[in-house]
Amino acid sequence: MSETHGKFIWCELMTPDTSAAAKFYSSVVGWTTSEMKMEGMPTYTIFEANGIGVAGLMEFPAELEGKGIPPNWTGYVDVDDVDQSARISPPMAVRSAVRRKTSRPSAASPSSPIRMAR
């Protein structure tokens, strides 16, 4: 089993007012922010603590408006085997799974766009 299996590895805040959220979390917990710009995508803001990415911030997607989904924090939990974890989870415990091909870069990896806190 990997060292990150079963652990929260990232959190993201989706909100219609990213500027206010950035100011709020900067003042409350002291996070700084940096921006990631990707062609054809809205700017993605990374909250940082001591220069290390700890969470993400993004505009609430227009396609979710009016669907009963409020602005929210979403947590991402790493598992070694998505299919196996979904089979043994209680019904409705896994609402969705994101499959990403990753090499599990280290926190100091220069190839990783986000340096994860450990």
N, C-alpha and C positions, 0 to 999 in steps of 0.2 A: 504494500500500500504506500502511496506517495505521502510526503510530509504535508501536503495541502488537502488531501482527501477529507471531506467533511467540514472543511473550514470555509468561513466567508472570505472570499478573495477580492471582492470589489463591491461597492455600493454606488448607486446613481440616484440623483435627485432629478425628477422631471417636474418643471414648474413653468408657468407662463411668465414669471418675472425673475429671470435669472440674475439680473443686476441686484435686485433687492435681496435675493437668497445669498449671493456672493458676499454682499456687505454684512448681512446678518451673521453668517457662519464665520466670517473673518473677525467680527467683533466679539462673538460669543466664545469661540474656541481657538481663535488665533490663526486659523488657516489662511494661507495665501492662495492665490490662484494663478494659473497659467492657461493659455488658450491653445487648442489644437485646431487648426483650420484644415478642412479636407474639401477638396473640390466637389462641388455639387451638394454639399451637406452643410447644415447649420454649424456654427462654431461650437465646439465641445470644450467645456471648461473643466480643468482638473483642480480639485482642492488639494493643497499640499501642506504637509506638516514637516518642518525642517528640511524642505526641498524634496520630499518624497511624496509621490501621489498616494492619497488615501481614499479619494472618492471622486466621482464625476458629477457634472452638472450640465443639464441640457434643457432646451426649450421644450415645453409640453407639446407633443406633436398635434398638429391641427386635426389629423384624422381621428384622434381620440376624443376630441371635444364633443360634448353632447352624448357620450356613450356611458355616462355614469361612472367614469374613472376619474377620481380626483388627482390633483398633483400628488406625487408620492415618492418615497424612497424605495428603491428596489435593491435587494441584496442578491449577490451571486455566490453560490456555494460550489466549490470544486468537488468533483467525484472522479474517480479513476475510470468508471464504466457507467455511462449514462443509462444504458438499457438495463443493466443489472440493478442499479439504484432505483429506477422507476418500477421495476418488478417487485421489489421488496418494500416499497413505500406504501403507507396506507392510502386508500383511494382519496383523491383530491389533494394529497400532500404535495404533489408535483404538478403545478399548473402548466409549466412549460419548461423546456430544456433547450439550452443554446449549445449547439455543437460547434466547437471551434478547433481547428487544427492548430495546436500550439506545441511549442517545444519546451514549455515551462522554463522561460529564461530566468536567470538569477536576478536578484534585486539590483545588482550592479551592471547588468547586461546592457551594453550600449545599443544593442539591436532592439531592445524593448522600448516602445514609445512611452510607456508608463513604468516607472520604477515602483514596485509594490512594497508596502511596508510589511515587515515580518513580525 
